[in-house]
Amino acid sequence: MHEFSLVQALLARVEAEAASHGASAVHGMSVRIGTLAGVEQSLFASAYEVCRRGTVCEHAPLEITSVAARYACRACGREVAQGEVLECPACGSPARLVEGDEIILDRVELEVA
């Protein structure tokens, strides 16, 4: 289950950010996880609950926002509906994934003296 390693990397990043700002605590954070990122969001949330114990994030709730996959034409930018052939209906160019495969630390709330 790679969600634990992802959460450990997230906590290391947040702890480094907190240290660089002289923060004494983290009061919350949010992440965006794409539906094609290969991450089971419920397992990610469970791993966070386990891994945050004893860290600066111990009392910080985690907000997870799911990001749906979205495709668009490489040439003209027109959106291509998910489940359709990945080709632009207007110009015939191949479509590309615009979003939906990301894992992004979106926000961290720090307590700074």
N, C-alpha and C positions, 0 to 999 in steps of 0.2 A: 504494500500500500504506500505509494509515493506521496500521498497527501501529508504524511508526517514529515518527510524531508522538505516539502514545500513550506509547511508551517514553521519548521525550524529555521529555514532561510528567511522567512518573513520576520520572525522574531529577532533574528540576528540583525537584520536591516533596521528594524524599528529601534532596537536597543542602541545601535550605533548612532542613529539619528537623535535619539533622546540624549545620549552622552555628548554629542557634538553641540547641542543646544543647552546643556546644563540642566536638563529636565530631571525632576525628582520622581515623576510618575507619568504614565500614559493613561489617559481617561477614555480613550476610544479610538477605533480605527475602522476604516472601511476598505474593502477590496472589491474589484470587479473581476469576475471570472467568466470567460466565454464558454458557451455551450460546447464548443469544439476544442476546448483546452485539454481535455482528457482528465478532468478533475471532477470527482464526485463531491459536490458541494456539502452534502451532509457529513461525509467523512472528513472533509477539510475543517468544518466547524467542530466536529468531535475532537480532531487532532489538536485544534487550537485550545480547546478546553483543557486538555491534558498537558500540553506543552507549555502553556503560559504560567503554570504554577511555579512560584519562586523567581519570576522574572519581573521586570519593570512593568510588564503588561498584565500582571496578575489580576487586577481589578478592571481591566479595560474590555468592554464588550466589543465584539467583532460584528460588523455589518457586512454582509455579502450581497452584492448585486449581480444578478445573472445578465450576461450580455448575449443576445441572440446573434446567430450567424447572419451576416449580411454580405451580399455579393454585388459588384458593380462592373460595368464594362471598362476595360483598360483604356479604350480609345475615347469614348464620349462621356463616360461617367454615369450613364443611365443604370439605374438599379435593375438587377435581375432577381426575380423571386426565388427564394429558397425552394429546392425541389425541382426547379426547371432545368433545362439544359443550360450549362454554363457558357452561354453564347448570347451576345446582345441581340435582342429582337429588332433593334433599329439599324445597327450597322454591321452585325455579324462578327464582330471582334470577340475574342475570348473574355470571359468575366474573371474577376479575381476576388478573393476573400478580402473584404474591407475591414470587418471586425467579427469577433466571435471566437477567436483562438487565444485571447490574451488572458494573462493573470497580472493585474495591476494594483499596486498599493495606491489607493486613491486619496486617502486622508488619514492623518494621525493627529490626535488631540493631545498635546503635551502640557504638563504642569511645569512652568518655569518660574523660578523665584524672581 
